[in-house]
């Protein structure tokens, strides 16, 4: 394989003939990099390319090491971290451990300094540590990151006996037993997720660190190596922790993310893992996505990325929960407690009574989320049940959607006093929301290539519902007291959640997404036995969901004529209440960092002026000073809160 990048025999002959080593090594590195670029552009599998680059670096490091330390028998050159896995992208970190034995001579420091200088001179930016065996054990014992690097280590040159002693001294029986290791790595993942606000759908994601990125696969690999002693994820299939289909999904996800990362490094010429706006157009073109009637090429490329990340994140969640049961609980599960004939709780998690529940009762695929809302003591869904949901979600078909029981269950999920946000998110993670509302599938992972939206359409939609739910919860009243007051007055809060679900559902279809979405919403509401009045209200909210923000931000709301026209289009105080809450939640969720008191005041003032106009009757239009008084009243309301 390495022959695709470098003629090793010619390289060695040139060294032996006395040619200066510095230009030889530098040229070999440059030629190898250019060959990798060409192979990537020609469509060579990226799984081969990341290993080819690791092989090239192996060869050059070993040659340099053995030239510099030809006599040294008590020091080992060890690849660690991602390089230790044998995976290198064009600008990946090259991390090395130089392990010193008991007999390492005093002159070694000078030789090592010479070697590391040589690496830098030829263009290799290596990260390195020089430690004795005792220092390695001490450092790894106190730092799970160092321990993780050693788990992924690989001997390049030096005495194997010394390397074997290192592996033995850092084995689970000596430091970081698998339960402590798992807890520490899981905590690391939660902290990593928090840095990205827990969302896959940031519009400039990090292909390595974001939720659903390469770290999610690596996390699984670390646990597998530490607990099971397995070297590859494929071994989990034999252990029956992974199904063949799940393994295939993991590998396909990794292959796509590797291609994105490889392309990013080539495009930027540096170690860049962020898919910034500046790079997205070029990446979309490189991945074959073009503009057409179905949308921009860049949006299609990013949707491919987000859907890959979503799939990977779902697998990560399921497998880590499975590992939790095996590693932490160690089969010490509490006896099950029956909830009904289909579900039971065990050790704080929901599970099906038996593996055929979804086959026998497909409606249980929705009932699961209703039970989670009604039982707040449950911490989550057991991994085996998540797997069954994934396996049988295809049962949600047209016949399922036409079932009155399914429609009733879905509406009950939206009418519960607690847990609506969490369970709609869970439905999205498990792929159930897109199965039940097929149009929702079109917006899963769909980004909007503009400067306004900070998240994908599906994530933005769920953030709106989260914002609306906070208007209904007393402990969040201080954030938006007037919104909480209005929310309490709404006769049917589920209608505004439906409007939020459908407000952007037609994005990317072509045409006016508000009108198309309104038609979808009307059909859905009628099928779910809402009254004609309620159905028309939801449909109207979807169609007009931009009206209030456009009026408030682009028109002179101190002009009574603007207020009159706006109020006339609204038509009634109850519609105004619904639209105001939906608008505030929408604007706040488009980009939370850009929501401010100025935007809040614009919407509040428009709401108060329109409310007064509607209450006094449109035949009695407001005067300009009355509009001003409404703004002052709104400010006083805010100060009192």
N, C-alpha and C positions, 0 to 999 in steps of 0.2 A: 504493500500500500504506500509506504513512504517514498517509493521510487517515483510516484506521481509528482512529488515535490522536490526531490533531491537525489542526485546520483551519489550515494554514500561512498562507493569505492573510489570514484574520482576525487571526492572531497578528501578522503583519507590519504590518497596518493599525493595530492597537492600538499597536505600537511607534512607528510613524510619526506617530500622532496625539499623541504625547507622554506616553502613560501610563507610569508608573514601571516600568522594566524588571524590577526584582527580583521583585515579585509575579507579573508576567506569566510570567517564566521558571519560577518556582517552581510556579505553577499548571499550566503546560504539562507540567512534569515529573510532577506528581502525577496529573493527568488521564490522561496517557499510561500511567502505572503501573497505574491502576485499570482502564483499558481493556484493558491486557494481561492483567490478572487475569481479567476477564470472558471475554475471548476464550479463555484457557486453560481455564477452567471449562466453556465451551461446546464444547470439543473441537477448537478451531482447531489445525492442525498446528504442533507446536512448532518445526519447521524454519523456518516463516514467522515465528513469534513472536520467536525469538532475533535474526533479521535485522531485524524491525520495531523492536525495542528499539534495536539498533545504529543504524538509520536515524533514530530519534527523537533519540538522543544526538548523532549527526552534525549534524542540523539545528540543535539548540540550541547546540552548541559553535561551529559555523561562524557562526551569527548573533552570538553573543557575541564571538567573535574579530574579526569584521569590524566590529563596532561599536566595539570597544576599539582596534583597530589599523587604522583605515581607510586610513591613508596608507602603512602599512609594506609595502614591496615586497621586503624581503630577510630574511624569516623565514617559516618554514613550520610549520603545525600538522599533525602526523602521528600517526595512530592506530597503535599497536603491540600486539604480543601477540595475545590472543584478540580484543580489540576491533579490532585490525588485520585479523583474518580476517572481520570483519563479523558476529561472533557475540557477543551479550550476553544473559545471563540477568538476572533482575530485580536481583540484587545482585552481579553480576560486577564484577571490577576494570575500571576505565576508565583505561587506561595511554596516556599521551601523550608524544610527543617534540616539543619545540619546537626546530627546527633553525635555527640562525643562519647567515646568509650573511656574506660578507666585509664588506658595507656596512651591517650592522646598527648603528643609532645608539646612543649612550650612554644615551639616555633609555628604551631598550627595557625595561630591568630594572624600572623603575617601572611601566610599563604592564603588564608580565607579572604583577607582583605584584598589581596591581589586578584583572587578569583572573582569576587563580587564587583570589583572595579571593571574587570574584563567584561562581565555580563552587561553592565551599564554601557560600556564603550561600544559593544556590538548592537545595542538597541534593545536589550532585554531588560524590562523594568521588573525586577523580582522583589517580592517581599520575603524576608527571611528571618529566621530566629536560629540562634546557636545555643544549644542546651545539652547538658548531660542527661543521662537517664533519670537521675534523681530530680533534676530541675523540671524535666518534662512531667513526671508524675505529680510533683507538687503544683505546678502551674495548671495542669489539666484537672486535678482534683478540686481546685478552687474556682475554675472557670469552665462552664459547660461549652462555651464557644471553642476554646482550645481543645477540649475533649472531643468535640465534634470533628474538628480538623484532623485529629489523630485517628479517629474512626475511619476516615476516608484516605488514610495515608497509603503510600506506595513506594517501595524501595527502588531507587534509581541506580545507586552505586554504593559500594561499601559492604562490610561484612553482614551477611544475612542473620548471623547469630545475634548481633547487636540489635538489629531490627526486630527479631523475634522476641528478644527480651523486652523491648518497648511495648509490643503488642500484649504480651503477657502481663506486664506491670500496669497497663491501663485497661485491662479487661473488666467487664461488669462485676466480676467477683472481687476486684480490688478497688476500683473507683466508679462512681456513677452507676450503681445498679440500675437495671432497666426501668424500674418504677420511678426513681428519682430523675433519671435522664428524661423520661417521657414527660413528667410534670414540668421540668425546666424548659424543655423545648416547646411544649404547648403554651407555656406562659410567654415565651419569646414570640410565638406566632401571634398571640393575642395582642402583644405590644406592637408588633409589626403592623397588624391590621389597623390598630388605633391610629398609627401615623398616617394612614390613608383613609381615615374616617370610616373604616370598616366596610368600604364599598369597592366593588370591582370596577364600578362604572365611572370613575374619574376620567375626564376627557383627555388627560395626558398621563396615561398609566405608566407604571414602571414594569417592564416585562419580566423582571426578576423578582422584585420585592412586593408589588401590589397583591392584594388578595386575588387568588386565581393565577398567580404568576409561577415562575419556575421554582421559587422557594417552596411552594405548596407540594410539588413533587419531591423535592429534596427532603422536606420534612418527613414524608412517608418513608423515604429511603433510609434516613438516619435511624428512625425507630425500628425499621425492619432489621437493619444491621445490628443494632444494639441488643434487641430483645430476641430475635429469632436466629441471629448469626447468619442471615441470608446475605448473599452478595448482590443479588438482583431482585427486582420487583417481581419478575416472572416466577420466582420461587414461592411467592404468596399464592399463586394459583394452585400449586401442588398442596399447599397448606390449607386450601379452601378459604382463605381470607379474601381472595379476589376471584371473581368469575372471569372466564376468558374474555367476555365482552368488556368488562371493566378494565382489564389489563390493556385491551386494544385501545380503549378510549384514553387511558393514561399515556400510552405511547404516541398516539396520534396528536394528543394535546402537546406533549413535549416536543414532538417533531415540528409542529407549527410554531411554537414559541421559540424554539431554537432558530428556526429560519428567520423570524423577526429580529431576534437578537443579533444573529450573524450579520444580517443586512444593516442593522443600526450601526454596528461597529465599523463596517466597511464604508457606510455612508458618511459617518462623522469623523472617521479616522482616530477615534479615541474610545475609551471605555465608557460608552453611553448606553444606558439601559432604559432611559425615559423616551416614550413615544411622543415627543413634543409636537405641537402643531407644525413647527418648521420642517419636520421630517415626514409628516403623514402623507402629503401628496406624493412625494418621491417613493415612499414605501408602497402606496396603493398602486402606482404605476408598475413598480417592480414585481408586485404580486399579481399583476394582470387585471386589476379592477379599473374599469373605465366609466365615464359618465354616460348615462342613457336615461330613458324615460322613467326608469325605476329608481333613479337617484344618482348622487355623485359617487364617483369611484372611491373617493376617500372615505365616504360614509359606509360603503359596502366593505371596504377593507377593515375598517375599525369594527364593524359589526361582526366580521369573522373573528377578529381578535377577542371581542367581548364574549361571544358565544363559546369560544374555546376556554376562556378564563372561567366563565360560569360553570361549564361542564367539569373543569378541573377542580374548582372550588367545592362543588357538590360532592365529588369523589373524596376529596380531602376531608370534608366534614364527616362523611359516613365512615371512612376508614379510621380516623382518629377516635371517633366514638367507639368503634369496634375495638381498637387498641386499648382504650380506656377500660373497657369491660374485661379484657384479657389480662392487661398488665397491672392495672390499679386495683380493680375489684377482685381479680384472680378467682373468678367464678363464685365469689361470696355474694351472690345476689339474694335479695330478700325473696320470700315466697310471693307469688303474684297475688294482686288484689283485683278482683273482677270489677270492671266498670259497667259493662253490659255484656251481651252475648258475643260481641266481636272484639272488644278491647279490654285490656287489663293494664294495671300499673305494676312496675317492678323496679325496686330501688330508685324510685323517683322518676322513672321514664315510662312513656306510653309504648305499649307493644300490642300486636294482634294476638288473639287467643291461639290461633294456629296459622300455618302458612297458606291455607286456602281461603282465608277470609275474603280477600279482594276478588277471587274467582267466584266464590259463592255469592258475595254481596258487593258488587262494584260500587254501590253508593257509599260504602265505607271509605272510599278514596277521598270523599269530601267530609264525611262524618269525622274523620280523624282530626281535622282542623277545628271543628266545632267543639270536640271534646277537649282539645288543648285550651281553648278559650274558657271553657266552663270549669276547668280544673287547674287553677293557677299554681297549685302545689307541684305540678309536673315540671321537671326541669327541661324536658325535651322528648324526642322520639328515639327509641332504641334503634341501633344501627341495622339490626336484622329487618326491622319494619321499614326503615328508609329504603333499604334495598328492595323490599317487596313493592313499595310504592313506585320506585323507578321501573321495576320489572313489569308492573301491571297498569301503569298509567295509560297505556294504549287502549285500555278498556273504556276510557272516556272518549266516546265517539258520538255521532249524531243521535243514535238511539239513547245513549246515556243522557245527553243534553236535553232530549225531549221528555225525559222522565220527570213527572211532577215532583217526585221525591227529591231528585237532584236539585231542581230549581228551588224547592223549599229550603233545602240544606244551605244552598249558597246564600240565600237571603238571610237566613238565620245567622250565618257567620257575620254578615254585615250589621246585624241588629244587636249583637252582644254588647254588654256594658264594658267589657274589658277584652284586651288581647287582639283587637282587630288588626292593628298595625303588624304585630309580630306574626300573626297567622297568615296574613296576605303575603308577607315577605317569605314565610316558610313555603307557602303555596308556589310562589315564584321560584324559589330555590329548588324545589322538588319537581318543577316542570308541570305542576297541576293547573296553575292559573292559565297558562298558555294552551293547555289541552281543553279546559272548560270554556274559555273565551278565545277561539282560534285567532281572531283578529289581534289579540294581545301578543301572539307569537311574532307578528311582524315588527313589533317595537322592542322586543327583547334584544338588548345589546345594540339598538340603533342609536347612533350618535347624531348630533346636529352640528355640522361644521360651521360654527359661528362663534362670536365672542360673548354670547349671552348665556348659553346653557352650559352648566358645569358638569352635567351628568347625562347618561344615556336616557332615552325616553322612558323606558320601564322604571329605572331608578328614580327619575324625576317624578313620575306618577306616584310611586310608593312614598316618596318624601312628602308629596302634597297630602296624602292620606295621613301620614304621621303628623304633619302640621295641623290638620283638621282635628285629629284626635286630641292634640294638646289643648285645643280650644274647648274641648269637652271635659277636661280633667282639672279639677280645682287646684291642685298643687302647682299647675303651670299658669295660673291666672295672671300672675305678675308680668308675664311676657306680653300679653295682649288682653288687658282686662275687658275692653269693649267687645272684642271677638268672643270672649267667653260668655259675656252677657247675651250676645246675639245667638250663640250656639245653644244656650239653654232654652231659647224661645222657639227654636226650630221644631216643628211638629214631628218631622221624620228625618232623623240625622242620616239614615241609610241612603237617602236620596242624594245627599251631597257626596257621599263616598262613591256612589255609582257615577255621578257626574265626573268626579276626579279620575276614576278608572277609565272613562271613555274620552276625556277631553282631548287627548293627543293620540288616540288609538289609530287614527287614520293617517298619521304622518308617514311620508315616504310612499304613499300610494299614487301620488299625482292628484291634482285638483285641490280644492279647498278642504283642508283636513277638518276644519270646524263643522262644515256642512256634512261631509261624509261621516264623521264621527257622530254627529247628531242623529243621522239616520240609523246607524248601528245601535246607538243607545236606545232609540225609540223601539226598535224591534226587540232588543234584549228585555227591556222593561215590560213590554206587552207579553212576551213569552213567559215572564216570571210573575205574571198575574198582578202586576201593579195596576192601580186604577188608571184610567185614561188621563186624568188630571196629573197624577204623579208622573206618568210616563212622559207626558208633554213637558212637564217642568224639567225633568232630567235632560231631555233632548234639547230644550231651550238653553239650559245652562251650558251644555257642551257647545252648542252653536255660538253662543254669545260670550264664551269664557274670556275672550280678549277685549271685549267692549269696554269694560271699566278701566282696565290698565291703560288702554289707548287714550280714552277720554281724559283720565287724570293726568297722564304724563305728556300728552301732546296738544291739549286744548286749554283754552283760558277758562278755567272753572270759576272765575270770579264773574264771568258773563252770564247773566240770568238766562239768556237764550240757549247757551250750552247746557245748563242745568235742565232747562225745560225739555230740550230734545232728548237728552239722556234719560230723564224720568219718563218721558213718553214712550221710549223704546222699552224700558223696564216694565212699566205697566202696573205693578202692584208692590206694596211694601214687602210682602213675603218673598217675592222673587228677588227684590233688592237685597234682602238679608242673605239669601242663599248665594247670590252672585258675589256679594262683598266678601264673604268668608272664603269662597272658592278663589277669588282673585288674590286676596292677601296670601293665602296658602301657596298659590301658584307662583306669585312673584318672589316670595321668600324662598321657594324651593328651586327656582331656576338657577340661582347662584346665591347661596346663603351669605357669602361674603360681601355681596353687593346690596343686600337689604339694609336700609338705614332709616333713620327717623324722618328724613325728608320724603321718601317714598311712602312711608306709613302715613304721614300727614296728608299727602296728596289724596290717597285713597279714602282716608277717614273723612276729610272735608267734603269730598264728592258724595260719599255715602250720606252724610248728615244733611247736605243741601238737597239731595234727591229725595231723601226720606221726608223732609219737610214739604217739598213740592208735591209729593204723592199724597201726603196726609191732608193737605189743605185743598187738594184738587187741582188738576192741571188747568182748569178754567180760570184759576187765580194764580198766575205766575209770580215767582219771587222777584223782588226788587234787588238791586245790587247790594244795598246796605244789609239786607236780610242774609244774603250769601256770606257777607263778611261776618255777621253775627254768628252764623253757623260755624264758621272756622274758629272763632273765638270760643264758642261753646265746646267744640271738640278739643281745643287746647286745655280748657279748664278740666274737662273729663280726664284727660291724660295726667294732669297735675294731681288731681284727687287720687288717682290710682297709685 
